[in-house]
Amino acid sequence: MTLFADALADLFADPELALDATWAAGGVGAPIPVRVIRRCPDRIVNFGGSRALLPTTLIDVRAAEIANPSEGDLATIGGVAFQILAEPTLDSAGLVWTCEAAKL
């Protein structure tokens, strides 16, 4: 592993930052245990002449744990299920997937 990958592994192991979760491919596959970082940034979206503040949920998962996440996958965090809404994006180092999700 590279130094950066080692540091990233430490972040995902940190109990204050990352969470235990399960991941089910397609929402129906056998769930596997993973560590995730859940982020909830608000987005400002323009609609014509007005603006709306929309809450979002982003789930980061290491590529070492989930090689090919996709739209429709299901992440369960603390008993709460989140469906992946769009194709996840991989960071430039190829280590972390960012997945936009919605609570079911």
MARLO-973036 format. One line per 8 residues: number of its first residue (from 1); for each residue z, y, x of N, C-alpha, C. Coordinates in nm, 4 decimals. Each point is the difference from the previous one (the first is absolute). Example, Ala and Ser with C-alpha at 12.3 -4.5 7.8 and 13.67 -1.06 7.14 Angstrom:
BEGIN
1 = 0.7800/-0.5690/1.3190/0.0000/0.1190/-0.0890/0.0000/0.1200/0.0900 ~ -0.0720/0.1050/-0.0350/0.0060/0.1190/0.0820/0.0730/0.1090/-0.0770
***
This chain:
BEGIN
1 = 0.0000/-0.1185/0.0828/0.0000/0.1185/-0.0828/0.0000/0.1247/0.0872 ~ -0.0564/0.1048/-0.0522/0.0026/0.1269/0.0703/0.1329/0.0693/-0.0240 ~ 0.0280/0.1004/0.0770/0.1224/0.0773/-0.0175/0.0058/0.0599/-0.1400 ~ -0.1142/0.0500/-0.0482/-0.0049/0.0584/-0.1345/0.0275/-0.1056/-0.1060 ~ -0.0580/-0.1170/0.0136/0.0229/-0.1082/-0.0961/0.1464/-0.0434/0.0014 ~ 0.0616/-0.0029/0.1187/0.1425/-0.0331/0.0095/0.0852/0.1029/-0.0735 ~ -0.0313/0.1284/0.0183/0.0749/0.1059/-0.0673/-0.0177/-0.0089/-0.1512 ~ -0.1209/-0.0313/-0.0435/-0.0275/-0.0151/-0.1421/0.0784/-0.1175/-0.0580
9 = 0.0095/-0.1091/0.0737/0.0781/-0.1158/-0.0445/0.1460/0.0393/-0.0172 ~ 0.0513/0.0840/0.0897/0.1381/0.0479/-0.0129/0.0176/0.0831/-0.1270 ~ -0.0978/0.0838/-0.0318/0.0090/0.0805/-0.1223/0.0028/-0.0876/-0.1248 ~ -0.0848/-0.1015/-0.0028/-0.0040/-0.0876/-0.1173/0.1225/-0.0905/-0.0083 ~ 0.0716/-0.0177/0.1105/0.1232/-0.0790/-0.0011/0.1217/0.0844/-0.0371 ~ -0.0128/0.1318/0.0066/0.1113/0.0908/-0.0280/0.0399/-0.0071/-0.1476 ~ 0.1257/-0.0364/-0.0309/0.0424/-0.0116/-0.1400/0.0087/0.1339/-0.0731 ~ 0.0017/0.1103/0.0737/0.0048/0.1321/-0.0633/-0.1396/0.0512/-0.0365
17 = -0.1023/-0.0567/0.0594/-0.1359/0.0490/-0.0192/-0.0872/-0.0977/-0.0791 ~ 0.0075/-0.1264/0.0332/-0.0862/-0.1008/-0.0625/0.0796/-0.0857/-0.0975 ~ -0.0720/-0.0656/-0.0885/0.0608/-0.0801/-0.1062/-0.0575/-0.1408/-0.0012 ~ 0.0825/-0.0957/-0.0421/-0.0500/-0.1348/-0.0245/-0.0834/0.0019/-0.1272 ~ -0.1094/-0.0716/0.0010/-0.0885/-0.0065/-0.1160/-0.0697/-0.1346/-0.0010 ~ -0.0715/-0.0261/-0.1083/-0.0909/-0.1143/-0.0039/-0.1385/0.0543/-0.0327 ~ -0.1017/-0.0734/0.0457/-0.1394/0.0414/-0.0192/-0.0762/-0.1167/-0.0600 ~ -0.0679/0.0245/-0.1124/-0.0798/-0.1038/-0.0658/-0.1457/0.0444/-0.0041
25 = -0.0852/-0.0727/0.0678/-0.1426/0.0319/0.0026/-0.0584/-0.0107/-0.1400 ~ -0.0727/0.1024/-0.0402/-0.0612/0.0007/-0.1328/0.1008/0.0078/-0.1131 ~ 0.1264/0.0152/0.0335/0.1045/0.0079/-0.1016/0.0391/-0.1349/-0.0566 ~ -0.0671/-0.1074/0.0443/0.0290/-0.1317/-0.0553/0.0270/-0.1046/0.1070 ~ -0.0294/0.0354/0.1246/0.0220/-0.0954/0.1084/0.1481/-0.0231/0.0226 ~ 0.0308/-0.1029/0.0777/0.1392/-0.0271/0.0347/0.0528/0.1164/0.0821 ~ 0.1100/0.0622/-0.0423/0.0512/0.1155/0.0739/0.0551/-0.0401/0.1367 ~ -0.0273/0.0865/0.0987/0.0524/-0.0239/0.1341/0.0936/0.1159/0.0358
33 = 0.1042/-0.0267/0.0771/0.0918/0.1082/0.0381/-0.0622/0.0906/0.1053 ~ 0.0193/0.1303/-0.0164/-0.0496/0.1010/0.0939/0.1032/0.1119/0.0108 ~ -0.0189/0.0867/0.0976/0.0775/0.1233/0.0109/-0.0966/0.1142/-0.0278 ~ 0.0424/0.0953/-0.0810/-0.0854/0.1124/-0.0368/0.0760/0.1307/0.0165 ~ -0.0756/0.1070/0.0114/0.0556/0.1348/-0.0062/-0.0610/0.0653/-0.1229 ~ 0.0869/0.0397/-0.0922/-0.0457/0.0623/-0.1246/0.0148/0.1515/0.0121 ~ -0.1088/0.0694/-0.0319/0.0010/0.1461/0.0015/-0.0419/0.0505/-0.1373 ~ 0.0579/0.1115/-0.0413/-0.0304/0.0566/-0.1317/-0.0336/0.1486/0.0096
41 = -0.1110/0.0333/0.0650/-0.0365/0.1421/0.0093/-0.0611/0.0492/-0.1309 ~ 0.0231/0.1249/-0.0318/-0.0655/0.0611/-0.1148/-0.1342/0.0563/0.0443 ~ -0.0977/-0.0050/-0.0886/-0.1321/0.0568/0.0291/-0.0289/0.1116/-0.0984 ~ -0.0620/0.1040/0.0500/-0.0447/0.1084/-0.0866/-0.1485/-0.0199/-0.0233 ~ -0.0371/-0.0082/-0.1284/-0.1390/-0.0231/-0.0378/-0.0465/0.1185/-0.0841 ~ -0.1186/0.0523/0.0310/-0.0567/0.1114/-0.0766/-0.0821/-0.0530/-0.1165 ~ 0.0245/0.0569/-0.1168/-0.0776/-0.0302/-0.1208/-0.0549/0.1327/-0.0513 ~ -0.1263/0.0278/0.0317/-0.0571/0.1281/-0.0403/0.0802/0.1134/0.0608
49 = 0.0586/0.0848/-0.0854/0.0785/0.1136/0.0470/0.1479/-0.0281/0.0114 ~ 0.0420/-0.1229/-0.0265/0.1433/-0.0307/0.0077/0.0257/-0.1078/0.1043 ~ 0.1265/-0.0165/0.0304/0.0405/-0.1001/0.0989/0.1064/-0.0891/-0.0615 ~ 0.0000/-0.1260/0.0412/0.1003/-0.0947/-0.0482/0.0669/-0.0661/0.1191 ~ 0.1279/-0.0233/-0.0118/0.0773/-0.0700/0.1022/0.0133/-0.1447/-0.0448 ~ -0.0584/-0.0919/0.0771/0.0000/-0.1409/-0.0374/0.0838/-0.0815/0.0979 ~ 0.0940/-0.0786/-0.0512/0.0748/-0.0885/0.0895/-0.0882/-0.1170/0.0432 ~ 0.0168/-0.0448/0.1226/-0.0751/-0.1149/0.0488/0.0946/-0.0956/0.0714
57 = -0.0438/-0.1233/0.0141/0.0734/-0.0994/0.0777/-0.0949/-0.0584/0.1029 ~ 0.0411/0.0066/0.1260/-0.0761/-0.0603/0.1089/0.0874/-0.1067/0.0638 ~ -0.0596/-0.1141/0.0275/0.0711/-0.1104/0.0635/-0.0699/-0.0319/0.1312 ~ 0.0753/0.0087/0.1094/-0.0519/-0.0367/0.1316/0.0440/-0.1420/0.0320 ~ -0.0936/-0.0806/0.0473/0.0288/-0.1382/0.0390/-0.0748/-0.0280/0.1300 ~ 0.0632/-0.0736/0.0891/-0.0632/-0.0290/0.1283/-0.1163/-0.0983/-0.0157 ~ -0.1072/0.0250/0.0743/-0.1156/-0.0892/-0.0021/0.0366/-0.1376/0.0541 ~ 0.1042/-0.0070/0.0814/0.0465/-0.1290/0.0516/0.0582/-0.0862/-0.1112
65 = 0.0441/0.0629/-0.1085/0.0580/-0.0759/-0.1117/-0.1012/-0.0242/-0.1121 ~ -0.0814/0.0989/-0.0305/-0.1037/-0.0119/-0.1032/-0.1320/0.0399/0.0641 ~ -0.0842/-0.0973/0.0260/-0.1245/0.0261/0.0728/-0.1014/0.0783/-0.0834 ~ -0.0112/-0.0316/-0.1286/-0.1019/0.0622/-0.0848/0.0547/0.0342/-0.1379 ~ 0.0852/0.1010/-0.0112/0.0457/0.0384/-0.1333/-0.1174/0.0558/-0.0801 ~ 0.0085/-0.0090/-0.1313/-0.1103/0.0520/-0.0805/0.0499/0.0477/-0.1353 ~ -0.0871/0.0728/-0.0657/0.0288/0.0490/-0.1345/0.0372/-0.1187/-0.0887 ~ 0.1069/0.0156/-0.0777/0.0440/-0.1065/-0.0892/0.1128/-0.0835/0.0566
73 = 0.0275/0.0121/0.1304/0.1148/-0.0709/0.0576/0.1282/0.0534/-0.0627 ~ 0.1052/-0.0787/0.0094/0.1281/0.0373/-0.0598/0.1081/-0.0025/0.1068 ~ 0.0686/0.1140/0.0154/0.1145/0.0095/0.0905/0.1243/0.0153/-0.0863 ~ 0.1000/-0.0806/0.0273/0.1262/0.0088/-0.0745/0.1084/0.0428/0.0973 ~ 0.0629/0.1135/-0.0320/0.1025/0.0594/0.0846/0.1267/0.0149/-0.0828 ~ 0.1061/-0.0668/0.0407/0.1263/0.0105/-0.0729/-0.0119/-0.0366/-0.1465 ~ -0.0823/-0.0977/-0.0309/-0.0178/-0.0449/-0.1377/-0.0967/0.0840/-0.0815 ~ -0.0569/0.1048/0.0584/-0.0961/0.0861/-0.0694/-0.1398/-0.0316/0.0515
81 = -0.0919/-0.0279/-0.0921/-0.1363/-0.0377/0.0366/-0.0904/0.1230/0.0064 ~ -0.0839/0.0045/0.1039/-0.0975/0.1057/0.0200/-0.1369/-0.0644/0.0179 ~ -0.0984/0.0489/-0.0758/-0.1368/-0.0504/0.0154/-0.0774/0.0947/0.0918 ~ -0.0762/-0.0575/0.0923/-0.0827/0.0790/0.0900/-0.1204/0.0506/-0.0798 ~ -0.0210/0.1332/0.0022/-0.0987/0.0634/-0.0869/-0.1396/0.0133/0.0586 ~ -0.0103/0.0106/0.1310/-0.1294/0.0247/0.0640/-0.0048/-0.0769/0.1312 ~ -0.1165/-0.0005/0.0628/-0.0119/-0.0686/0.1284/0.0926/0.0654/0.1020 ~ 0.0880/-0.0765/0.0631/0.0900/0.0538/0.1022/-0.0770/0.0524/0.1203
89 = 0.0633/0.0914/0.0725/-0.0604/0.0544/0.1211/0.0825/-0.0434/0.1204 ~ -0.0704/-0.0331/0.1071/0.0628/-0.0452/0.1236/0.0084/0.1174/0.0972 ~ 0.1144/0.0153/0.0665/0.0140/0.1098/0.0960/-0.0939/-0.0206/0.1191 ~ -0.0166/0.1045/0.0797/-0.0972/-0.0035/0.1094/0.0342/-0.1022/0.1080 ~ 0.1282/-0.0381/0.0102/0.0400/-0.1006/0.0989/-0.0170/-0.1421/-0.0535 ~ -0.0313/-0.0123/-0.1297/-0.0181/-0.1317/-0.0605/0.1299/-0.0758/-0.0210 ~ 0.1118/0.0738/-0.0163/0.1312/-0.0646/-0.0107/0.0638/0.0080/-0.1382 ~ -0.0297/0.1044/-0.0758/0.0679/0.0215/-0.1285/-0.1006/0.0320/-0.1096
97 = 0.0151/-0.0711/-0.1115/-0.0776/0.0286/-0.1203/0.0801/0.0968/-0.0864 ~ -0.0662/0.1006/-0.0576/0.0621/0.0875/-0.0989/-0.0661/-0.0316/-0.1333 ~ 0.0848/-0.0301/-0.0979/-0.0479/-0.0447/-0.1312/0.0544/0.0927/-0.1088 ~ -0.0901/0.0536/-0.0813/0.0439/0.0792/-0.1147/0.0373/-0.0972/-0.1106 ~ 0.1153/0.0243/-0.0621/0.0511/-0.0964/-0.0967/0.0574/0.0699/-0.1229 ~ 0.0144/-0.0767/-0.1069/0.0632/0.0484/-0.1228/0.0994/-0.1042/-0.0488 ~ 0.1122/0.0488/-0.0482/0.1038/-0.0880/-0.0538/-0.0520/-0.0650/-0.1281 ~ 0.0248/-0.1298/-0.0139/-0.0400/-0.0699/-0.1235/0.1117/0.0030/-0.1014
***
